[in-house]
């Protein structure tokens, strides 16, 4: 939920327009016109409520964000599950995006990240990967023989990852995270598909 006020009025104005993103662009334009805002550049934005992770809310600088970028971010995350929101929070901690557009690009490419929720040590990460990731046929009868810490440490040494408050996150893409955040991922895939 974004509070929109005209920049021509004082910040504490009572003439507030509420936008519940995502919205169709035509709808946003109509709402702004009814509010007396001819151009979205003349609008002052304030984030009032968000279902995005705190890591995203903390980095959004509403003085510099565009309504179009905020709407695109809301659209990209509209159908996210609670697990997706947690994974996005961890991905934001790892990638350190600078604005809503970069966060949107991360959100659209979350499949490029491996996430072990709640893992805060190499042992917990190894345990998650062996027991819960679905990559192995875990046999609880052999549990005493698994060296979770060693496996977690070996994986971490081979990955671009880190522990966050939410768990362990690792980037697994073929291009740099900067290219993903700047939108290079989708254009490269389209070009590759055309050849």
C-alpha positions in Angstrom: 0.0 0.0 0.0 1.5 3.3 -1.1 0.4 6.7 0.0 0.6 9.2 -2.8 0.5 13.0 -2.3 1.2 15.9 -4.7 4.7 17.3 -4.3 3.2 20.7 -4.6 1.5 20.3 -1.2 3.2 20.0 2.2 4.3 16.5 3.3 1.7 16.5 6.1 -1.2 17.2 3.7 -4.5 15.4 4.2 -5.0 14.9 0.5 -3.6 11.4 0.3 -4.4 8.9 -2.4 -3.9 5.2 -1.5 -2.7 2.8 -4.1 -2.9 -0.9 -3.5 -0.3 -2.3 -5.8 -0.1 -4.1 -8.1 -2.6 -2.2 -10.3 -3.0 -1.8 -14.1 -1.2 1.3 -15.4 -4.4 2.8 -16.7 -6.0 2.5 -13.3 -3.0 4.2 -11.7 -3.2 7.0 -14.2 -6.9 7.5 -13.5 -6.4 7.6 -9.7 -3.5 10.1 -10.1 -5.6 12.3 -12.4 -8.5 12.3 -9.9 -6.0 13.3 -7.2 -4.8 16.3 -9.2 -1.5 14.7 -10.1 -0.9 15.1 -13.8 2.4 13.3 -14.0 3.7 10.5 -11.7 6.9 12.6 -11.4 4.9 15.1 -9.4 3.9 12.5 -6.8 5.4 12.0 -3.4 5.4 8.4 -2.4 5.4 6.8 1.0 5.3 3.1 1.7 2.6 2.4 4.2 2.2 -1.4 4.2 4.1 -4.1 2.5 4.0 -7.9 2.4 7.6 -7.9 1.1 10.4 -8.9 3.4 11.9 -6.3 5.7 15.2 -6.5 3.7 13.3 -5.1 0.7 11.3 -2.5 2.7 14.5 -1.2 4.3 16.3 -0.6 1.0 13.4 1.2 -0.9 14.1 4.9 -1.0 10.7 6.3 -1.7 12.0 9.7 -2.8 13.9 8.0 -5.7 11.6 5.1 -6.6 9.2 5.4 -9.5 5.6 4.3 -9.2 6.1 2.1 -12.3 9.0 0.2 -10.7 7.1 -0.3 -7.4 4.1 -1.6 -9.3 6.3 -3.9 -11.3 7.9 -5.2 -8.1 4.4 -5.8 -6.6 3.4 -7.6 -9.7 6.5 -9.8 -9.7 5.9 -10.8 -6.1 2.1 -10.9 -6.1 1.7 -14.7 -6.0 4.7 -15.4 -3.7 4.3 -17.9 -0.9 5.6 -17.2 2.5 8.6 -19.4 1.6 9.2 -17.3 -1.5 9.1 -14.1 0.6 11.7 -15.6 3.0 13.9 -16.7 0.1 13.7 -13.2 -1.5 14.7 -11.6 1.8 17.8 -13.8 1.9 18.6 -13.2 -1.8 18.4 -9.4 -1.2 20.9 -9.8 1.7 23.3 -11.7 -0.6 22.9 -9.6 -3.8 22.5 -6.1 -2.2 20.2 -4.6 -4.8 19.9 -0.8 -4.8 16.3 -0.2 -5.9 12.9 -1.7 -6.7 13.7 -2.5 -10.2 16.7 -4.6 -9.1 14.7 -6.4 -6.5 12.0 -7.1 -9.1 14.7 -8.7 -11.3 15.9 -10.8 -8.4 12.3 -11.9 -7.6 11.8 -12.9 -11.2 15.0 -15.1 -11.0 14.7 -16.6 -7.6 15.1 -20.0 -9.2 18.8 -19.1 -9.6 19.3 -19.3 -5.9 19.5 -22.3 -3.5 18.0 -21.5 -0.1 18.2 -23.6 3.1 15.8 -21.9 5.4 16.9 -21.9 9.1 20.4 -23.1 8.3 23.0 -21.0 10.2 25.9 -23.4 10.4 27.7 -25.7 7.9 26.2 -28.7 9.8 22.6 -27.3 9.5 23.2 -26.6 5.8 24.5 -30.1 5.1 21.6 -31.6 7.1 19.1 -29.5 5.1 20.7 -30.5 1.7 20.8 -34.2 2.5 17.5 -34.6 4.3 15.1 -32.0 2.8 16.4 -30.6 -0.5 15.1 -33.5 -2.5 18.5 -34.0 -4.2 19.3 -37.2 -2.2 17.5 -40.3 -1.2 17.8 -39.8 2.6 17.7 -43.0 4.7 17.1 -42.3 8.4 18.5 -45.7 9.3 21.9 -44.4 8.0 21.7 -41.0 9.9 24.6 -41.8 12.2 26.9 -42.2 9.1 26.2 -38.9 7.5 28.8 -36.2 8.1 26.5 -33.1 7.7 29.1 -30.6 8.7 31.7 -31.9 6.2 29.2 -32.0 3.4 27.9 -28.5 4.2 31.4 -27.1 4.4 32.4 -28.6 1.0 29.3 -27.3 -0.7 29.9 -23.8 0.8 33.5 -23.8 -0.5 32.2 -24.4 -4.0 29.4 -21.8 -3.9 28.8 -18.1 -3.9 26.7 -18.1 -0.8 26.3 -16.8 2.8 24.4 -17.3 6.0 21.6 -14.7 6.6 19.1 -14.3 9.4 16.7 -16.4 7.3 19.1 -19.2 6.5 21.8 -20.1 4.0 21.4 -18.7 0.4 23.7 -19.4 -2.6 23.6 -18.0 -6.1 23.7 -20.7 -8.8 23.3 -18.7 -12.0 25.7 -18.6 -15.0 25.9 -14.8 -15.3 26.8 -12.4 -12.5 24.2 -11.3 -9.9 24.8 -7.8 -11.1 23.7 -8.8 -14.6 20.6 -10.5 -13.2 19.7 -7.4 -11.1 20.2 -5.2 -14.1 17.9 -7.3 -16.3 20.5 -9.0 -18.5 19.2 -12.5 -17.7 15.9 -12.2 -19.7 17.4 -10.5 -22.8 20.2 -13.1 -23.0 17.7 -15.9 -22.8 15.5 -14.4 -25.5 18.5 -13.9 -27.8 19.7 -17.4 -27.2 16.3 -18.8 -28.0 16.2 -17.0 -31.3 19.4 -18.5 -32.7 
